[in-house]
Amino acid sequence: MDGERDERHEETAGPGRVVVGVSGDSLASLAALRVAAREARRSGRTLVAVLAWEPPEGEALYLRHPDPAWAAHWRGVARERLTGAFDEAFGGGPPGVVAERRVTRGRPGPVLCRVASRPEDLLVVGVRRGGRWPGRVRRYAEAHAACPVVAVPAPLEPVALRRALRRARAEDFAVRL
């Protein structure tokens, strides 16, 4: 039972949910989605998957030159990314979980904290491994969320694959006819 909404309002009523931030383009995001679905299944809570998006040129430029058709296009791209994340993580919807999909315009940190606004919610975010700086979304969520935050690291690549990729040359990826 998946629903999809595009919204900006704050949630205020109902039992706790498992809210997960999904970017649709990283291993950390997919890992967070899987962990959130497992927790929702275990606890009997609703899974709320949120993909926050902004116009690629940024909100400031968009506000100076608004184009609703352009914004609608990017909202559709965001919906496709969210659907693709569910397809990649579960082959569709997560089994045994009531899932709600939300595509919301805004910066990821504030959007996730607005959706996971109740103390009984659980907010799950993915974090990349090996970065020089802790993730912006994770830092924002840990500082501003009204509920517990779980940071899920991206899975490690197999050591042999990392070694092979370090030794690879451009010719190794060339298409041979």
C-alpha positions as CSV (number, residue, x, y, z in Angstrom):
1,M,0.0,0.0,0.0
2,D,2.2,2.8,-1.3
3,G,1.0,6.4,-1.5
4,E,2.9,9.4,-3.0
5,R,2.4,13.0,-2.0
6,D,4.1,16.3,-2.6
7,E,3.7,18.4,0.5
8,R,5.2,21.0,2.7
9,H,3.1,20.9,5.9
10,E,4.2,19.7,9.3
11,E,2.9,16.4,10.7
12,T,1.2,16.5,14.1
13,A,-1.0,13.5,14.8
14,G,-0.9,9.7,14.8
15,P,1.5,7.0,16.0
16,G,5.2,7.2,15.5
17,R,6.6,6.5,12.0
18,V,9.9,5.5,10.6
19,V,11.0,8.4,8.3
20,V,13.8,7.8,5.9
21,G,15.7,10.3,3.7
22,V,16.1,8.9,0.2
23,S,18.3,10.5,-2.5
24,G,17.9,7.7,-5.0
25,D,21.5,8.1,-6.2
26,S,23.8,6.7,-3.5
27,L,24.5,3.4,-1.8
28,A,24.1,5.1,1.6
29,S,20.6,6.1,0.6
30,L,19.6,2.6,-0.4
31,A,21.1,1.1,2.8
32,A,19.1,3.6,4.8
33,L,15.9,2.7,3.0
34,R,16.5,-1.0,3.7
35,V,17.3,-0.4,7.4
36,A,14.2,1.8,7.7
37,A,12.0,-0.8,6.1
38,R,13.3,-3.5,8.4
39,E,12.7,-1.3,11.5
40,A,9.2,-0.4,10.3
41,R,8.4,-4.1,9.8
42,R,9.8,-5.0,13.2
43,S,8.0,-2.3,15.1
44,G,4.7,-2.3,13.0
45,R,5.1,1.4,12.1
46,T,4.5,3.1,8.8
47,L,7.6,3.7,6.6
48,V,7.7,7.3,5.2
49,A,10.3,7.6,2.5
50,V,11.1,11.2,1.7
51,L,13.0,12.6,-1.3
52,A,13.7,16.3,-0.9
53,W,14.4,18.2,-4.1
54,E,15.2,21.7,-5.2
55,P,15.5,23.2,-8.7
56,P,18.9,22.4,-10.1
57,E,19.8,26.1,-10.4
58,G,18.8,26.6,-6.7
59,E,15.8,28.3,-5.1
60,A,17.3,31.8,-5.1
61,L,17.6,31.8,-8.9
62,Y,14.3,30.1,-9.3
63,L,12.6,32.8,-7.2
64,R,14.0,35.5,-9.5
65,H,12.8,33.7,-12.6
66,P,10.0,31.3,-11.7
67,D,8.9,28.7,-14.2
68,P,6.2,26.4,-12.9
69,A,6.6,24.0,-15.9
70,W,10.3,23.7,-15.1
71,A,9.6,23.0,-11.5
72,A,7.0,20.4,-12.4
73,H,9.6,18.7,-14.6
74,W,12.1,18.5,-11.7
75,R,9.4,17.3,-9.3
76,G,8.7,14.5,-11.8
77,V,12.4,13.6,-12.0
78,A,12.5,13.4,-8.2
79,R,9.4,11.1,-8.2
80,E,11.2,8.8,-10.7
81,R,14.3,8.7,-8.5
82,L,12.2,7.8,-5.5
83,T,10.5,5.0,-7.4
84,G,13.8,3.8,-8.8
85,A,15.2,3.6,-5.2
86,F,12.3,1.4,-4.1
87,D,12.8,-0.7,-7.2
88,E,16.5,-1.1,-6.6
89,A,16.2,-1.7,-2.9
90,F,13.1,-4.1,-2.9
91,G,12.0,-4.7,-6.5
92,G,9.0,-2.5,-5.9
93,G,7.4,-2.0,-2.4
94,P,9.0,-3.3,0.7
95,P,7.3,-6.6,1.7
96,G,5.3,-6.5,4.9
97,V,5.4,-2.8,5.4
98,V,2.9,0.0,4.9
99,A,5.0,2.6,3.0
100,E,4.3,6.2,2.1
101,R,6.4,8.0,-0.5
102,R,6.8,11.7,-0.4
103,V,8.5,14.0,-2.8
104,T,8.9,17.4,-1.1
105,R,10.5,20.6,-2.3
106,G,13.2,21.9,0.0
107,R,16.6,21.2,1.5
108,P,16.9,17.6,2.8
109,G,17.8,18.4,6.4
110,P,14.9,20.8,7.1
111,V,12.4,18.7,5.1
112,L,13.3,15.5,7.0
113,C,13.1,17.2,10.4
114,R,9.7,18.7,9.4
115,V,8.3,15.3,8.5
116,A,9.9,13.5,11.5
117,S,8.5,16.1,13.8
118,R,7.2,14.0,16.7
119,P,9.2,12.4,19.6
120,E,7.8,8.9,18.8
121,D,9.1,9.1,15.2
122,L,12.5,7.6,14.1
123,L,14.5,9.4,11.4
124,V,16.9,7.3,9.3
125,V,19.6,8.9,7.1
126,G,22.3,7.4,5.0
127,V,25.9,8.6,5.3
128,R,28.8,8.0,2.9
129,R,31.9,6.4,4.1
130,G,35.3,8.0,4.0
131,G,34.3,11.5,3.4
132,R,36.4,14.3,4.9
133,W,33.4,16.0,6.4
134,P,30.4,14.5,8.2
135,G,27.3,14.6,6.0
136,R,25.4,17.8,6.1
137,V,22.0,16.1,6.3
138,R,23.1,14.0,9.2
139,R,24.6,16.9,11.1
140,Y,21.4,19.0,10.5
141,A,19.2,16.1,11.6
142,E,21.2,15.4,14.8
143,A,21.1,19.0,15.7
144,H,17.4,19.8,14.9
145,A,15.3,16.6,14.9
146,A,12.6,16.2,17.5
147,C,13.1,12.4,17.4
148,P,15.9,9.8,17.5
149,V,18.2,9.8,14.4
150,V,19.9,6.7,13.0
151,A,22.8,7.2,10.6
152,V,23.3,4.3,8.3
153,P,26.7,4.0,6.6
154,A,27.0,3.0,2.9
155,P,28.1,-0.6,2.5
156,L,31.7,-1.4,1.9
157,E,32.8,-2.5,-1.5
158,P,34.7,-5.8,-1.6
159,V,38.4,-5.3,-1.2
160,A,39.2,-7.2,-4.4
161,L,36.9,-4.9,-6.4
162,R,38.5,-1.7,-4.9
163,R,42.0,-3.1,-5.7
164,A,40.9,-3.9,-9.3
165,L,39.4,-0.5,-9.8
166,R,42.6,1.2,-8.5
167,R,44.6,-0.7,-11.1
168,A,42.2,-0.1,-14.0
169,R,43.1,1.9,-17.0
170,A,40.9,3.7,-19.4
171,E,41.4,1.0,-22.0
172,D,39.9,-1.6,-19.6
173,F,36.5,0.2,-20.0
174,A,36.6,0.6,-23.8
175,V,33.9,-1.1,-25.8
176,R,35.4,-3.6,-28.2
177,L,33.5,-4.3,-31.4
